């Protein structure tokens, strides 16, 4: 199949992913660049979404410097309070353990599914602004539990997805449970409203932090499967991959592939000095790319953490993919990290919520679980004190091309269908030029013709004095060049309308949009 960006992606992932994994003593692979960065399409279509500078896919020449950014942690939005969440004082938890966070445009609500009490209930909360949450009464006991209590099993990992393309069964769930004999069960469920769920469909065995996502670029439903190798009493985690053309077909999926692991560029912790491991990998489509949240484990091993009563050190790192299978991980700084402060609400064990982030105007909201280790009954426990936190990042603000003076960059040959060039930038001045495929400025679209202006906006149109329509070069291979003075260029895109909509994907939803794509602006 040919993707929206011209990348040739195999119909079946056999061509990209091995079916077996051989354990290495360090449990680290060598960093691998995606194939599409080694051999780009001759001409890259850019009609779908904002084009981000998170890798070199759209950079042919540049005198600018790339910088990566992390969101600002705003604090807790949900902390253990209810009977379910307090877990009899043992391991209080009110945090996503994957679970999910989405904005639902049908009733204009932020929706959060989370773990209430360790190995407790799948619970639900909702919000109008993303910061103040309520727990509606759902179950017969008046709690916000969305599944009946299991008689002989305990919930572990759960992953929920809002499918805005579905008429019914808009909500999808993967659920992992264990019984008292430690036998494991993996299942899929569906729901029309996210509260009342179907009977389960059992699926092939999965690990406890397996998660679910939809890749719209390949039109595939994917399970990011927790896999592990056990050596003595220690576990070594990596990620396997399953995909199907529909959610229901995941139940019958028997083909699984080695996908991702920690690699040699994932630094070991100074204190625990454990082999780094890929604890989980969650994904979502944002604009023209797939965001990947790599949860990297750095220690201590379970047995040590249990003895010490310390939350495991799992921080979140960002990766980017243009096909949803291969990832670029140029940024090895923590994206969202635990504070490491003993007993603080976010000491460690940071977990992303399925869906990852929500678009809220000029910023992105990231929701995550964080653990303090504080137990009312036991004093300290590795799984006690889970709360939900939120962090904010500028729209498209994962990376920018920057300069303290003046610099230029140009794209490889691209093609588009649209009438306006738009940018997300913060700079003293910016100009753009549309060139033919040989790098010569097109009449009326040169740097000299461009209206030079300072920019501090997540959505600003670039204009030329000639007012030449870009429709004249629709579908033709061209290059786009930018000249930047003292500032940052986060993204660019071509819009088909005067509002500057990008046609790209909006992660776990957008407060300002009525669909999952930037096509209808409210």
Buried (B, 14 or more C-beta within 10 A) or exposed (E): EEBBBBBEBEEEBEEBBEEEBEEEEEBBBEEEBBBBEEEBBEBBBBBBBBBBBBBBBBBBEBEBEBEBBBBEBEEBBBBBEBEBBBBEEBBBBBBBBBBBBBBBBEEEBBBBBBBBBBBBBBBBBBBEEBEEBEBEEBBEEEBBBBBEBEEEBBBBBBBBBBBBEEEEBBBBBBBBBBEEEEEBBBBBBBBBEBBEBEEBBEBBEBBBBBBBBBBBBBEBBBBBBBBBBEEEEBBBBBBBBBBBEEBBEBBEBEBBBBBBBBBEEBEBBEEBEBBBBBBBBBBBBBBBBBBBBBBBBBBBBEEBBBEEBBBBBBBBBBBBBBBBBBBBBBBBEBBBBBBBEEEBBBBBBBBBBBBBBBBBEBBBBBBBBBBBBBBBEEEBBBBBBBBBBBBBBBBBBBBBBBBEEBBBBBBBBBBBBBBBBBBBBBBBBBBBBBBBBEEEBBEBBBBEBBEEEBBEBBBBBBBBEEEBEBEEBEEBBBBBBBBBBBBBBBBBBBBBEEBBBBBBBBBBBBBBBBBBBBBEEE
